[in-house]
């Protein structure tokens, strides 16, 4: 009994014992029967009458033609290739292996790049059987199904590559995904996100808007709310340089940080992440990549740099109030007293909340900001990034600890970078409290 290998994703290719299939096996009805049985969802195969109707007319002539095709398969591949009973017809287990089986195995394992590599084109691209309407209907349904599965696998492969910092690979994946299935909304959304990260937000938005117009004109549909919000976040994304591969030492660190933030969001808890790097450039580049991805995924982010350890107390911590926290969703749910304290401390907050009165005059601004951050984290994940923490005033370390205490059960992440060789003793406790420490260089 021969071993048959079939490639279905792309132009049909059939190998028998490693060699190209005999010409007779590739006659349209013969190979049509083989491909259909190879895709049968159960080991019982298909009913003989159903097969006769699918490929021929369901009459005596059609049943006779089916018997002839069965005879050809047995003669060309061996007697054991088919399992036949009075009603059903099936391929013997293990006789035929297909790229569909390999794709499904990679899919189940979450090996998206491997699954995407098998996506070489439409299901049975270019193949048809004249005068077999049932088979043609089946081909159409399978093509639509596999387009969606291939596009999804490639979109997820793009996300994985992007999270490793390999934007050129991610761009290649989304380009193939949207080409294979031009109507796949999630693939187009992933293309929008990936191209924005790669520094082409204007082009990505133009293509996204064109996709939305085509969907509305052809199907009367609009994007899901999640994708609409993504497009709005892309419009607010600061300009980024063109795509480049993140330096190899930084790629694993980016994945670690993304995983740590995801963990803090899924099982909400205040989390401190510490990134130790003797050279500030690498840490800064890593923060660029991390915060851009978090922003596009809906996380509220703010980033400040500690510059002068001799600055006024809480200087680095107060800087967060002036670096984006005012725009966080959910802050209006904070206690009015906390908002009033911040309005009395920072002019921008006074403009946003002009008519609030302080009811607890002894509330420090640091405590008020911590309470406001917790209100924001109650609505959406929050990530605060403090660069060069080794330059921060000593009171900032206390402030960071206080925020973690307030946000013990909320998705709030504090991410600090520092040069361990130049960290003053007053900030050494930061490392002991960290949930994750990542070293660079």
N, C-alpha and C positions, 0 to 999 in steps of 0.2 A: 504494500500500500504506500502510495507516494505521500510526501509531505508538501503541503501547498502554502505558500505565503502570498498574501494579497495586500496591495496598497490601495486604499479607497480614498484617502484624503489628497486629492489631486487627480491627475490622469490615472486610470486603472492600470495597475501593473500586477501580473500574476507570474509567480515563479513556482516551478514544480521540481522538487529536490534540488533547489538552488539554480536551476536553469530556466530560461524563458519558456513559457507554456507552449505546448503544441498549438499549431494554428487552429486545429479543429476545436480545441477547448475554448478558444477565444471567439468562436462563432457566437453571434449576439445572444441567441436563445440559450445556448449552453452556459456561457459565462453569466448571463442574466440569472439563470437558475442557481448557479454556484454563489453569486454575490448575495442573492436574496436569502438563501439558506444560511450563509455565513453570518448574516445579520439577524437571524431569527432569535427572538428574546428567550426562548426556552430550549432545553435539550430535545424536546419532542419535535422540534422543527415546525413544519406547516402541513396543513391538510392538503392532500393530493388534488382535490377538486378546486381548492383555492388557488393552487399553483397553476393548474390548467387554465383557470379563468384569468389569472394575472398575466400570463405570457401568451396564451392562445385563447381561442373561443372555448367556453366550458361545454363542450359537446364531445361526441365520440372522437371526432378528429382531434380536438384539443387534448383529450386524454391519451390518445395514441401518440401525439407529438411529445407529450410529457414523458411517456414511456421510452420513446426514442432518445430523448435528452438524458434520461437516467441511465440508459444503456451506454451512451457515449461517455458519461462521467465515470462509470464503472470500468469501461474498457481503457480509458486514458489514465485513470488514477488508481485503479485497483478495486477488487471486489469489496473490500471493507470500507470504502470511502463513504458509503451511504447506509443509513439505517432505515429500513422500509418496513411498514406494517400495512394492513389493508386500508388504513385511513391516512396515516401520516408519512412524511418523508423528511429525514433529517441527515445532517452530516455527522459522521462518527466523531466522538470527542477527540480533540487533539489533531485532527487531520488538517484543518485549516487554521493558520494564525494570521491575524490581520493587524494593521496599524491602529484600527479602532480599539482593539483590545489593549494594545500598548498605551494608547492615549488615555483610555479609561483608568488604567493602572496608575499612570502618572498623575492623573486628575485626582484620584482617591488619595494619593500620597502627598498632594500639594506640591508636586514637582512641576511647577508651571512652565519653566523654561524648557524642560524636556518634552512636556505635552505640546507646547507651542512649536517646537522644532519639527513635529510631525505634521503640522498644519501646512501642507504644501499646495493647497488649492481647494476648490469646491469638491464636495463629495461626488466621486465618480465623474470628475470634470469632463465634459464633452461626450459622455456616454449616453446613448439613447437606444431604444428598441422600437422601430416603427410598428405601428398597428398593435401596440400593447399599452392601451390607455391606463390600465390598472398599474402596471409597472411604472409608467411615466408619473402617475399621481404619487406613487411611493417614493420615487426619486425626488420629486419636488419637496415632499414633506421631510425626507432625510436631509436634503441639502439645507433647508431652513434650520433644522435642528443642529446640524454640525457646524453651520456658519456661526450660530450663536455660541456653541461650545468652544469652538476654536477662538473666536473673538474674546470670549471671557478668559480663556487660558492665557492668551497673549496679553490681555490687559493686566492680569494678575502677575504675569512674568515681568511686565513693565514696572509695576509697583515694587516688586521685589528688587529688580535691578536698580531702580531709583533710590530705594532705601539703602542700598549698598553704595550709593554715590556714583553709580555708573549710568549717567544720563544718556550717553550715546547709545548704549544697549537698550535702555528704556524707550528711547525715541524710535529705534528700529522695531521694537515689539508693537508699539501703538500704531505705527504706520501700517504694519501688516494686519493688525486687528481691524482697523477701519477699512482697509481695502477688501479683506475677506468678507466682512459683513458691514456694508455701508449704512445699515439701519440700526446697528447695535448701539443704543444710547449709552450704556455703561462704558463701552470701549471709547466712544467719542469723548465722554467725560474724563476718562483716564488720559486720553490724548491731550485734552485741554490742560489738565493738571501737570502732566509731564513736560509739555512744551513751555508752560509758564515757568516751571522750575529751571528749564534749560535756557531761559532768557528770551523767549519768543512769545510773550504774553499777547502783544497786539495781533500777531498772525494767528495764534491759537484761538483768540476770541473771535476773530473774523471767520475762521473756519467753523467754530462752534455755532455762531449766529447763523451761518449759511445752512448748517445741518438742521438747526431748529426750524428754519423756514421751509426746508424740504420736507421735514416730517409733518409740519402743519399743512402744507399744500397737498402732500400725497396721502396722508392718513388722518389728518385732522387731529393730531396729537401734539401735546406740549411736553417739555421735559419734566421729570419728577422734581419735587421741591428740593431734594438734596442736591441735584445737579444745578438748579437755579441758584442756590446759595453758593455753590462752588464757583460758578461764573462770577458772582458778585465779589467773592474773595479774590479771585484772580484779578479783577479790575482794581482792587486796592493793594495788590502786591507791589512792593517797591521794585524798581528796575533791577534786573539781575544780569550778570555777564553771560555770554554765550555758553552753551553746554560744554562741560569738560568732565573728565573722569576725576573724582575725588582722589587725592593721593592715597596710595595703598594703606599706609598706617592709619588713616582716618576712616576708611570705609567700615571696618568692624566696629569702631567706636560709635559711628553714626547709628548702626543697627542696635548696639547695646542701649544707647540713649533712647531711641524710638521704642524699643521693647520696654524699658523701664518706665517711660511715660505712659505707655499703653497699660502696663500693669497697675500703675497708680490710678488710672482712670477706670479700669474694669473692677477693681476692688478698692473703692475710693479711700485714700489715706494721704495725709500730708507727707510729702517725700522730699528728701534732700539728696541731690546728685552732685558729686564733686568731680570736676575735670581738672587733673593736674598736668600742667605742661610748662616746661622751662621756656619755650618759645611762644610768645603770645599769638603769632600769626596763625599757627596751626589750629589753636583753640578757637580763634575768631572765625576762621573759615568753617570749622565744624559747626559753630553756633549759627552761622549764616544758613547752612544747609538744613540744620535741625529746625530752626524757627520758621523758615519758609515752608517746610512740609507741615509743621504743626498748624501754621496759619491757614494753609489751604484746606486742612482737614477740620477746621472749625474751632481750634483751640485758641483761647485768648492769650496773647503773649506780650510781654514787655521786656525790654533789654536796656541795661544801663552799665556804665563802666565806673568802677571805683578809681579815683585818680589821686587823691591826696589824703594820706592817713592823718594829717593834722587838721582836716576840715572840721566844721562844726559837728557835734554829735548827731548820729543818725543820718549823716549826709547821704551816704550811698542808699540807705533804705528810703529816705524821703524822695530820692531821685525817681523812684518807681512811680510816685504820684504824678510826676511831671513827664512820664515816658510812656503813656498809653493806657494806664489803668483807668483814666477818666472815660475812655471809650469802651471799656469792657461791658458786655451785656450783663445785666443782672445787678449792677451796683445800686440801682434805684431801690432794690429790695433791702438795702442795709438800713440799720436803725437811723432815724433822722438825726439823732445827736451826733453819730459818727460822721455823717455827711456834713453837718454844720461845722464840726471841728475842722474838717479838711477845707471847707469853704473859707473858714477864718484863717487858714494857714497858707493856702495856695490860691492866687488870683484866678486861675483857670477854673478851679472848683467853685469859686464865688460866682463866676459868670454862669455856670451850669446850675448851681443851687443857691440862688440869691436871697431867698426869703426864709431860710431855716434858722431857727434859734438854738443855741447851745443850751441843753438842759442839764448836762453834767460837766461843769467847768473843769473838773479835775481829770478829764479823759485826755491822756497824751495823744498827740497826732499819730504816733507810731501804733498805738492800740486802735485808734479810729481807722487807720488804713488797714490794719490786720482784719478788722471786722468787715470792712468794705470788700476786701479781697475774698473773704469767706462767702459773702453774699454773691459775688461774681462766680466763685467756684461752685456754688449751689445750682447755678444755671448752666454753666459750660466749663469744661476743664480750663485751668489756668496754669501757665508756665511763666515764671519770673526768672530771667537770666541775669546774673551779676558777673560781669567780666572783671578779671584782675582783683579778686577778693582779697588778695594779700596786701592791696593798697587801701583797703577800707578802714574807716575809723573803728576802734574796738567795739563801740556800742552797736555797730551794724550786726556783728555776730550774735549779740543778744536779741536783736530785733528779728533776725532770721529764725532763731529758735522759738521766739514767741509766736511767729506766724505759723510755724509747724504745729505748735501746741493748739492754737486756735483751730487749725484746719485738720485736726487729727483724723476725721472721717470724711474728708472732702477731697475731690480730685485737684489738689493744688500741689504743684511741683516747683521747688526752688532749685535752680541749677547755678552753681558757682564755679568759676574757673580760677585757678591760682597757680603761682609758681611756688612749689614747695620749698625751694631753697631761700625764698625771700619772704616767707610768711612770718609775721611777728608772733611771739608766744601768746598774745592775747587772743589770736584767732585759731590757735591749734585745736581748740575744742570742736571746730567746724568739722574736721576730718573724723573725729570720733563719733559724731552724730550722723554722719552721712549714711544713707541707705545703699549707695553704690559709689565707688571711687574708680575712676578710669584714668589711667596714666597714658600720656602721649610722649613719646621720645624718651 
